[in-house]
Amino acid sequence: MIQFKHVSKRYPPGIDALPDIDFEIGDGEFAVISGHSGAGKSTLLKLVAAIERPTGGVVLVNGQNVGALKRNAVPYLRRNLGLVFQDQKLLFDRNVFENAMLPLSIAGFPPREAAKRVRAALDKVGLLEREKAMPIALSGGEQQRLAIARAVVNRPNLLIADEPTAHLDHETARDVAQIFRDFHQVGVAVVVATYDSGLFPEARRIALNHGRLA
């Protein structure tokens, strides 16, 4: 599913976010990337999603060398990835349904099939009854749920999340963590970067310390 082979990432002016790491995450696995602030968690996830390219080494996702993909091939890679980041990038001029619909509209899904998928995803995260609400009317936890629904509406085989429970109260964070468990239980591989790995005690833990595997 995911392989890092002697991967390094350097930012100007010579900052090594990831010096040289090797690991694998298998099909259908649930893995938590843990570590202190600045440990390299977000960088690692961005390399998986081809948002960043490695300075050295090889990143393989489903057998593809994502660091070598041409720009026009990246959208096809991401159709099999669900991405949830801290800045949820919700469109505040569109309602809940329209936000969740966006990936399917871009992919050219037939409207009727797309609508079924959107409502199934919203139902899974507990937002079906709020499909006409605007994001500004949602709580922080509900906005995060909407971001998750949008990430899974394509039915990806890999769900990636960067600090999905940051800034949420403990009860809401537990509810959001359960959503990721639910997707894992139906066969979706899940990789979560978080400072609070205690929310996912059953997951395999990959710990980073200043960019190195701890």
Number of C-alpha atoms within 10 A of each C-alpha: 16 19 20 21 16 16 20 23 23 15 10 6 6 8 10 16 20 26 18 17 17 15 12 13 18 12 15 18 18 25 21 26 27 24 23 14 13 13 20 24 28 20 20 26 21 17 21 24 22 22 12 15 20 22 15 16 15 21 27 18 23 15 10 15 15 23 22 15 13 8 8 8 11 16 14 10 17 17 20 18 23 24 23 24 19 15 11 16 10 18 15 12 11 16 19 31 23 19 22 30 23 17 19 20 13 9 13 10 15 10 12 8 10 21 18 11 21 27 19 17 26 24 15 17 21 15 22 16 11 17 19 13 15 18 21 15 13 16 11 17 20 19 19 26 25 26 25 28 31 28 26 28 24 23 18 16 20 28 23 24 23 23 20 25 25 16 12 15 11 12 10 16 18 14 16 21 16 15 17 23 18 13 20 19 14 9 14 22 25 25 27 27 26 23 18 16 20 11 18 19 10 12 18 15 17 18 19 21 16 17 23 17 18 10
